[in-house]
Amino acid sequence: MNAAAGAPKPFPWDEALHTGLCLLRLPPPVFWTMTPREFIAAAGGLRPRGLGPSRPAFEALMAAFPDR
């Protein structure tokens, strides 16, 4: 099977290591004992999306409460 036929992509270890060890600054023992769900949650992957104001609502708030 090839990529065009739907073969799975290899796990992105470089990105996972960079996120866990560099961005989140997890100690290696903590990084290596996390479950995938814990890692995704720590990296912000479980946060709800679309809860912020719409662009027009945001602009109305900026007009009502301008920075001084």
Buried (B, 14 or more C-beta within 10 A) or exposed (E): EEEEEEEEEEEEEEEBEEBBBEEBEBEEEBBEEBEEEEBEEBBEEEEEEEEEEEEEEEEEEEEEEEEE
